[in-house]
Amino acid sequence: MINLDFTFAVAGYSVIFLSIIFILWLTGKKLKDKDLLLDDKFLWYCWVCTYTYISTKEEPISRCPRCGSYNKKTLT
């Protein structure tokens, strides 16, 4: 039978546990770091308060969430 000191066992289990958490963190971070492709038709710029925002509706006029003014999509 293998004799195992209590502090060595706690340290060993702690290292294994922290290693598993670190590996899960790395794999989760890779999934989050995927490039976000944003089409220009969803990106809006408010000419009143100079706020840039995203609207997923494909409408020619959008309302600014900050100041409430209406903005028309301009082709640049």
N, CA and C of each residue as an Amber inpcrd file, in Angstrom:
protein
   228
   0.8410000  -1.1730000   0.0000000   0.0000000   0.0000000   0.0000000
   0.8900000   1.2420000   0.0000000   0.4170000   2.2740000  -0.6900000
   1.1850000   3.5050000  -0.8150000   0.8400000   4.4200000   0.3600000
   1.8770000   4.8720000   1.0790000   1.6700000   5.8410000   2.1460000
   1.6740000   7.2360000   1.5370000   0.6570000   8.0090000   1.8670000
   0.5000000   9.3250000   1.2870000   0.2530000  10.3210000   2.4090000
   1.0840000  11.3480000   2.4560000   0.9310000  12.3950000   3.4600000
  -0.3050000  13.2280000   3.1230000  -0.9960000  13.7000000   4.1520000
  -2.2280000  14.4570000   3.9490000  -1.9790000  15.7550000   3.1770000
  -0.9340000  16.4900000   3.5060000  -0.6590000  17.7560000   2.8170000
  -0.2840000  17.5200000   1.3620000   0.4280000  16.4250000   1.0870000
   0.7660000  16.0990000  -0.2980000  -0.4850000  15.7400000  -1.0850000
  -1.4120000  15.0300000  -0.4550000  -2.6600000  14.6600000  -1.1310000
  -3.4970000  15.8970000  -1.4380000  -3.5900000  16.8100000  -0.4720000
  -4.3690000  18.0310000  -0.6890000  -3.7160000  18.8700000  -1.7880000
  -2.4050000  18.9870000  -1.7760000  -1.7040000  19.7480000  -2.8070000
  -1.8900000  19.1000000  -4.1740000  -1.8010000  17.7860000  -4.2530000
  -1.9780000  17.0790000  -5.5190000  -3.3790000  17.2560000  -6.0870000
  -4.3980000  17.0950000  -5.2370000  -5.7770000  17.2840000  -5.6920000
  -6.0250000  18.7420000  -6.0910000  -5.4130000  19.6780000  -5.3770000
  -5.5750000  21.0900000  -5.7240000  -4.9570000  21.3960000  -7.0840000
  -3.7930000  20.8380000  -7.3540000  -3.1420000  21.0660000  -8.6440000
  -3.9730000  20.4660000  -9.7730000  -4.4910000  19.2790000  -9.5570000
  -5.3270000  18.6390000 -10.5840000  -6.5930000  19.4570000 -10.8210000
  -7.2310000  19.9000000  -9.7540000  -8.4580000  20.6870000  -9.8690000
  -8.2030000  22.0050000 -10.5870000  -7.1510000  22.7170000 -10.2120000
  -6.8300000  23.9850000 -10.8600000  -6.4120000  23.7950000 -12.3150000
  -5.7640000  22.6850000 -12.6240000  -5.4020000  22.4020000 -14.0130000
  -6.6390000  22.1830000 -14.8700000  -7.6080000  21.4750000 -14.3470000
  -8.8480000  21.2390000 -15.0850000  -9.5850000  22.5600000 -15.3130000
  -9.6470000  23.4000000 -14.2890000 -10.3080000  24.6950000 -14.4420000
  -9.5720000  25.5560000 -15.4640000  -8.2460000  25.5390000 -15.4550000
  -7.4620000  26.3140000 -16.4110000  -7.6980000  25.8350000 -17.8440000
  -7.7600000  24.5410000 -18.0480000  -8.0020000  23.9850000 -19.3830000
  -9.4040000  24.3600000 -19.8660000 -10.3860000  24.2760000 -18.9770000
 -11.7430000  24.6650000 -19.3560000 -11.8230000  26.1570000 -19.6750000
 -11.0780000  26.9750000 -18.9490000 -11.0520000  28.4140000 -19.2080000
 -10.4390000  28.6970000 -20.5740000  -9.3570000  28.0000000 -20.9050000
  -8.7130000  28.2110000 -22.2050000  -9.6150000  27.8060000 -23.3550000
 -10.2750000  26.6730000 -23.2420000 -11.1550000  26.2330000 -24.3260000
 -12.3710000  27.1370000 -24.4410000 -12.8900000  27.6140000 -23.3280000
 -14.0180000  28.5470000 -23.3710000 -13.6190000  29.8740000 -23.9680000
 -12.4170000  30.3150000 -23.7100000 -11.9420000  31.5840000 -24.2500000
 -11.7700000  31.4970000 -25.7610000 -11.3300000  30.3520000 -26.2670000
 -11.1900000  30.1910000 -27.7140000 -12.5420000  30.2720000 -28.4050000
 -13.5870000  29.7540000 -27.7640000 -14.9130000  29.8240000 -28.3620000
 -15.4350000  31.2540000 -28.3690000 -15.0970000  32.0550000 -27.3590000
 -15.5610000  33.4300000 -27.2940000 -14.8030000  34.3420000 -28.2520000
 -13.5730000  34.0010000 -28.5720000 -12.7300000  34.8770000 -29.3740000
 -12.9770000  34.7630000 -30.8790000 -14.0510000  34.1200000 -31.2780000
 -14.3500000  34.0520000 -32.7030000 -14.6390000  35.4470000 -33.2230000
 -14.2400000  35.6940000 -34.4340000 -14.4360000  37.0140000 -35.0270000
 -15.9230000  37.2870000 -35.2310000 -16.3080000  38.4690000 -34.8320000
 -17.6790000  38.9090000 -35.0180000 -17.7620000  39.6520000 -36.3370000
 -18.4930000  39.0950000 -37.2660000 -18.6570000  39.7350000 -38.5640000
 -19.8880000  40.6250000 -38.5000000 -19.6620000  41.9150000 -38.6260000
 -20.7360000  42.8830000 -38.5360000 -20.8990000  43.5670000 -39.8800000
 -22.0690000  43.4320000 -40.4420000 -22.3630000  44.0440000 -41.7260000
 -22.6510000  45.5320000 -41.5240000 -22.2770000  46.3380000 -42.4870000
 -22.4590000  47.7870000 -42.3800000 -23.9310000  48.1950000 -42.3330000
 -24.8220000  47.3490000 -42.8140000 -26.2270000  47.7290000 -42.8100000
 -26.8330000  47.7060000 -41.4010000 -26.1550000  47.0800000 -40.4390000
 -26.6340000  47.0550000 -39.0630000 -25.9630000  48.1100000 -38.1800000
 -24.9490000  48.7760000 -38.6810000 -24.2150000  49.7750000 -37.9210000
 -24.7750000  51.1650000 -38.2350000 -25.1990000  51.8840000 -37.1970000
 -25.8270000  53.1850000 -37.3510000 -25.0290000  54.2400000 -36.6070000
 -25.1080000  55.4640000 -37.0970000 -24.4340000  56.5990000 -36.4830000
 -25.4550000  57.7110000 -36.2870000 -25.5870000  58.1850000 -35.0620000
 -26.5280000  59.2680000 -34.7650000 -25.8360000  60.5970000 -35.0170000
 -26.4510000  61.4210000 -35.8440000 -25.8700000  62.7120000 -36.1890000
 -26.1430000  63.7680000 -35.1240000 -27.0300000  63.5000000 -34.1990000
 -27.3480000  64.4670000 -33.1470000 -26.4010000  64.3150000 -31.9570000
 -26.3010000  63.0930000 -31.4270000 -25.4800000  62.8810000 -30.2280000
 -24.1730000  62.1580000 -30.5310000 -23.8850000  61.8850000 -31.7840000
 -22.6660000  61.2100000 -32.2620000 -22.4750000  59.8390000 -31.6140000
 -23.5490000  59.1290000 -31.4070000 -23.5130000  57.7920000 -30.8110000
 -23.5600000  56.7490000 -31.9310000 -22.6940000  55.7740000 -31.8810000
 -22.7000000  54.6770000 -32.8430000 -23.3720000  53.4810000 -32.1880000
 -24.3560000  52.9160000 -32.8600000 -25.1070000  51.8080000 -32.2780000
 -25.4330000  50.7700000 -33.3440000 -25.9100000  49.6190000 -32.8890000
 -26.2460000  48.5040000 -33.7640000 -27.7520000  48.3040000 -33.7300000
 -28.3490000  48.2110000 -34.8930000 -29.7710000  47.9100000 -35.0230000
 -29.9080000  46.7300000 -35.9720000 -30.5270000  45.6560000 -35.5100000
 -30.6420000  44.4510000 -36.3310000 -31.8150000  44.5040000 -37.3070000
 -32.6260000  45.5280000 -37.1940000 -33.7410000  45.6730000 -38.1290000
 -33.2410000  46.3030000 -39.4180000 -33.6980000  45.7880000 -40.5290000
 -33.2770000  46.3180000 -41.8280000 -34.2780000  47.3730000 -42.2870000
 -34.2580000  48.5220000 -41.6420000 -35.1450000  49.6150000 -41.9780000
 -34.3200000  50.7950000 -42.4800000 -34.8900000  51.6460000 -43.3200000
 -34.1290000  52.7990000 -43.8120000 -33.9570000  53.8950000 -42.7620000
 -34.8410000  53.9210000 -41.7420000 -34.7530000  54.9140000 -40.6730000
 -34.7240000  54.1770000 -39.3430000 -33.8300000  54.6140000 -38.4710000
 -33.6830000  53.9900000 -37.1670000 -33.7370000  55.0580000 -36.0820000
 -34.1320000  54.6570000 -34.8880000 -34.2020000  55.5890000 -33.7600000
 -33.0160000  55.3440000 -32.8360000 -32.3260000  56.4130000 -32.4760000
 -31.1490000  56.3360000 -31.6180000 -31.5610000  55.9180000 -30.1990000
 -30.9160000  54.9100000 -29.6250000 -31.2860000  54.4900000 -28.2720000
 -30.8470000  55.4800000 -27.1930000 -29.9100000  56.3520000 -27.4970000
 -29.4220000  57.3020000 -26.4930000 -30.2830000  58.5680000 -26.4350000
 -30.4720000  59.2250000 -27.5780000 -31.1850000  60.5140000 -27.5580000
 -32.5920000  60.4300000 -28.1350000 -32.9170000  59.3520000 -28.8390000
 -34.2560000  59.1800000 -29.3690000 -34.5030000  59.8360000 -30.7170000
 -33.4880000  60.4250000 -31.3260000 -33.6800000  61.0660000 -32.6240000
 -33.6890000  60.0160000 -33.7300000 -34.3160000  60.3790000 -34.8340000
 -34.3960000  59.4740000 -35.9670000 -33.2030000  59.7060000 -36.8940000
 -32.6560000  58.6250000 -37.4040000 -31.4930000  58.6910000 -38.2940000
 -31.7920000  57.9340000 -39.5690000 -31.3920000  58.5220000 -40.6710000
 -31.5370000  57.8920000 -41.9800000 -30.2210000  57.2800000 -42.3750000
 -30.2750000  56.1070000 -42.9510000 -29.0670000  55.4140000 -43.3580000
 -28.4780000  56.1020000 -44.5720000 -27.2110000  56.4880000 -44.4640000
 -26.5120000  57.1050000 -45.5800000 -25.4690000  56.1350000 -46.0990000
 -25.3390000  56.0680000 -47.3830000 -24.3460000  55.1930000 -47.9970000
 -23.0300000  55.9430000 -48.0650000 -22.0000000  55.3780000 -47.4290000
 -20.6800000  56.0200000 -47.4450000 -19.6810000  55.1380000 -48.1210000
